[in-house]
Amino acid sequence: MKRHLPFRYLEPTFCAGLLDDPVLHLNVRPLGRAILIDCGQIHHLAKRVLKSIDAVFVTHAHMDHFMGFDTLVRHIHVSPRTVELFGPPGIGRKVEAKLAGYDWNLTESYWCSFLVHEVHPEEIHSFLFPGAEGFPCRPVGARPWRGREIWHNGFLTVEAELCDHRIPALVLRITERPTFWIDGARLAEAGLVPGEWLREMKSRFYRGALEGAPLTVLRQRGERVVKEEVEDVSALFEAIRRVQEPASIGYMTDIGMSEENIAKVQELLTGVTLLICECSFLAEDVAKARISHHLCTTDVNMLARELRPGWLLPMHLSKSYNAKSPLLYREFALPPEVRLLRLPEHLTPCPLLPAEFPPLGAE
């Protein structure tokens, strides 16, 4: 399901139905490249879609979130580039086992490599799998992990927390880079006159160089416009910019309803533009949710009140509710400012029944 929400650079597409294996495709429009979050059944994604992917984020290695890695390899292994994959502790060993399950005696020098990163509580451990050599596991080393950022490009940042699903599972926040947006009223209040200096400031902003050399601005002094040198360009920008939080996406699936998990989620995901959140069980089945470390509709209602996203997309409903999805939507009681997005039960192709097989030799 594709939605044109208020994103400047990102185009999110949830490529599954309510009961299908969850998978989120995020196209970065200025680059024509993408990232993929979770990797269950992805056989319905075209090869050209998968070849655009630069990074994959696997929340945890249960089959419904990771089994599609084989499909990804099938479509991109002959591409001459490196694809990064992030996951919780142990994901490197699991990728190694998957790749070791195939014979790679016909490799070519231009085949792709996978750079796999395990997100540990205080470190990120990395492993390289070079395709030209048949994808052996080459430990790269570990680096300290401070804060929450695990990956970025020129247009977005991916942050993570490790939560508990009886195994570690990643919860993710994807945030667009801030935009250069000047508030005309604040500009006038400061006595500043638009000019070439604003274009220079904008250029420095996108290069991350606001704290460099002084900037010569134009300021109104009575009847005259004079040039004035400003040393602290960052402070000047903060004084005249339009205050607006960058658009963001929260992705949360397969976590238990514990105080520790909820505290981490609140710190990471409060105020996201779009919250994509698992809701595996109805309220009457809260006991099943607690036993399996999943969320029910009561939990999601509480999280919507706490996190206050602009939009909420519930997903990953238990397949035991097949053909009963209207019951789920009737149980949501969201704050008025939170808009609910709905998924059909299935978006992936349905399996063929024996009677639907085309006969051999049919014209």
N, C-alpha and C positions, 0 to 999 in steps of 0.2 A: 504494500500500500504506500503510495507516494503522496506526500502532503507538501503544499507550498506554504510553509509557515514563515514567520518573519526572520529568516536567515539570509545573511548577505552573501556568504560564500558556500555554505553547505546545502546540499539537497539530500535530505534523508528519505530513504525508501525502506519500509519494513517489508521484507521479501517473504513473508509467511502469513498464514492465517492464525486465528486464535488458538487452534489446537495443533498447528504444525510446529516443527522444531524452529525455535526463534533464530532469526538472522537479520541483522540490520546492515544495509549498504549505505555508506555516506559518500556521495560524490562531492568532490571539491571543485566547484565550477571553474574557477580561474585556471586550475591546473589540468582539468580533464582527467584527473586521477581519483582514486577512491581508497577508503579503508573499509574493512569488514569486521563486524562485531558478532561473534559466535559463528560457528561453522558446522551446523548439524547437516540436515539434508539440503544440499545446494545444487542438486542435479538439474533443477529447473532454471538455473542462472546461465545465460549464454556465455560462450567462451570469451567473447570480447568484453563482457562485464568482468569476468574473473581476471583477465589479463590487464585490466586497469588498476588492480589492487596493489598498493604499496605496503600495507601493513594489515595484519589480522590480529584481533584481540579475542582470545578464548577465555571466557569467564571461568570455566573449569572443564575437566576432561570427561564428564559423563557423555555417553554416546550421542545424545540429542544436541549436544553443543560442540562436538568435536569430530564426529564421524565423516563429515564432509571434507576434511583435510585431504583425503585421498582424491576426491574429485578436483579439488584445487590443484594438487600436484599434477594430475592427469592433464589439465588444460594449460598449465604455465611452465612445466619443467623445461621446455626448450626455449624459454625466453631468456635472453642474455642480461639478467639483472639480479639484484638481491631483494628478496621479500622478507620483511621482518614479521615475526610472530611473537606476541606477548601472552603469557599465561601465568598461573599460580605456580608455586614450587612443584617440581617434578615434571613440568611440561616438556622439558628438554629430553628426558628419558623416554617419554611417550612418543614424541616426534621421531626420536631415533628408532624406536621399535617399529613404528609404522613404515618408515623409509627402508628399514632393513628387511621388511617382509617382501620386497620385490627384487628381481634381478636387474642390475644396471650395467650389463656388459656392453651395451651399445652407446655409451655416453659420448657426448661431443664437448669440445672445449668451451662452447658458447652457452651451455646449459645454465639454468638459474641456480642460485644458492639461497638457502634459507638461513636467516640470522634469528635464532630463537632466544628470547629473554624470559627468564624465570623471575617473577616479582616476589621477593622475600620481604619480611618485615622491615629490614634495614639495608638490604642490598639487592641489586639486580645481577643475576648470574647469566652469562651469555654463552651461546654455543653456535658455531658455524657449521652448516651442512653444505659443502660445495658440490654442486651437481656434476661438474666436470670430472670429479673423482668418484662418482657413484654415491654421493651423499653420506660420507662418513661423518661421525660426530667429532668436531674439533673444539674443545673448550677454549673460549676466548678470555675468560676471567670474570671477575666480579667488580662492581663499582658501588660506592655508597649510594643509598637512596634516601635523600632528604626531601621533605615536603611530599607532594603527591604526584608530580608530573612524571610520566613514564615515556612520552613520545610527543613530538611536535613537528609540524612543517611550517611553511610561511603563513598559513591561514588558519591553523587550529592547534589546540593543545589538548592532549589526552592526560587526564589525571585518574588515579585509582586508589581504592582502599581494598584491603584484604578482609573479607567477612567470612563467617562460619556457615558451612552447609554440611557439617560433619567432615568436610574437607575444606581447605581454603578455596574461596571463590572471589573473583574480582568484581567489584562494583565500579562503574566508570562514569566519568564526566568529560564530555567533549565540548570545548568552548572555542568559539570563533575568536580570532584575534581582534583587539579593539580597532575601531575605525577613527579616522581623523575627522572630527565633526566640531565645528566652531559655533558657539552660541553668539549670534549677532548682538543680542542685548548686552551680554557680558563684555563683548568686544567694545561696544560703544561706551559702556560704563567705565571701562579702563582708559578711555580717551584714545583708543588705537584706531588707526585708519587702515582699511584693507589695502594690500599692495603685493608686490612681488615677494615680500618677506613671508607672507602666508604660504606661498607655494614652496619656498625654501624650508619653512617649518614642517610642512606636510611631507616633503621629501625626507627630511631628517627623521621624522616620526616613523615612517615605514622602513627606514634603514636602521632604526634603533639607535640613532645618533643624536638625540635631543641634548644630551649632556656634553656635547662637544664644544666647538668654538662659540663665542658670543654671536648674537644675531642682531642685525640692525633693523629696527622697526620704524614705523611712521606713527607719530603721536600728534594729536591736536593740542596746540598751545594757543588758546585764544583764537585769533583769526588766522593763525599760521599753522602749517603742518611741518613738523621738524623731524629730522632723523635722530634716533636715539639707540644707543647700543645696550642690549640686555645680556647680562652675563648668565643668569640662571634661566635657560630656555625651558627647562622642564617645569619650573614653577610658573612661568608665563603661560605655558600651554594649559596647565591645571587651572589657571585663573580664568581662561577664556573658552575652554572646551565645553561642549554640551555634555552634560552628565547623563550617560546611558550605559547600562550594563551590556556587555556583549552577549549575543544569543548563545544558548548552551543546550546540551542534551544530556540527560541523566539516563543511565542504563543499569537496571538492577534486576537480577534474576537469581533464583535458587539460593535464598538465604533464610536462615531461621529467624524467628521473631524473638530475639534476645535483646537485652538492654545494651550490650556491647555493640551488636550489629546496628541497632537503631541509632545509637549515638554517632557511629561512624557515618552512617547514611545521612544523618542530619547535617553534619559538618561538611560533607562533600556535595550534597545535592540540593540544599535549600535554595529556592529561587530559580531553579533551572527553567528554561523556556519550555522544553518538552521533556516529560518524564515517561520513559518506557519501562514499565514495571510488571513483573510477573504477578499473576493472581491465579494460583493453581486450584484453589478450592472455594466453594461457597461457604457462607457463614456457618451453616449447620454442620459442616465437616471440619470445623476448626481443630478437632482432635487429630484428624488425619494430617492436617497442615503441620501441627506441632511435632508429630512423630516423624514426618518426612522432612522437616526443616524447610517448609515452604510457607507462603503467605496465603491468606484467605481474604475475602472481600472486606471484612471488618478491619483487617490490618491495613489494607490499601486505603480505605477511607481515612484512617488515622494518619497515615503517611501523607495523604493529600492535604490534610489540614495543617500538618507540621511543615511540609516542604513548600507548599503554595506554588506549584508549577503553573505555567500558563496553560499547558495542555497535558492531559494524561492519556497515555495509550496502554491499556492493560493487555497482557499477552500471556502465552504459555499456560493456558487453562488445561487442567487435567483431561486426558482423553476419555476418562470415565463419564464426562459430561457431553459426549458426542450428541449433537442435535438438541442440546439444552442451553445453548449460549444465551438466549433471551433471559434466562434466570439470573445469569451473572450481571447483566446490565441493569436489571431491576434492583439489585442490591447496592448499587453505588449511591452514596449520599455525599456529594462533593461540595466544597465551598463554591459560592456562586461565581467567583472569578476563575475557577478551574474548569476548562472545557474538556469534555470527554470525547475521545476518538474511538470509533468502533471498527473492529475487524470482522470480516466474514470468518466462518469456522475454518475454512480451508482455502489456500491459494495455490498450493502445489498440485500437480496433476494427480488424479485418482489412479490407483493401480487397476490394470486390466483384469477382468474376470475371464475364466476359461472360455466362456461362450463368445467373448469379444476378440479372441485371437484371430487374426486373418489366416485363412487356410493356406497352406503351402501351395504354390503354383497358381494362386488366384490372379486373374488379370486386373 
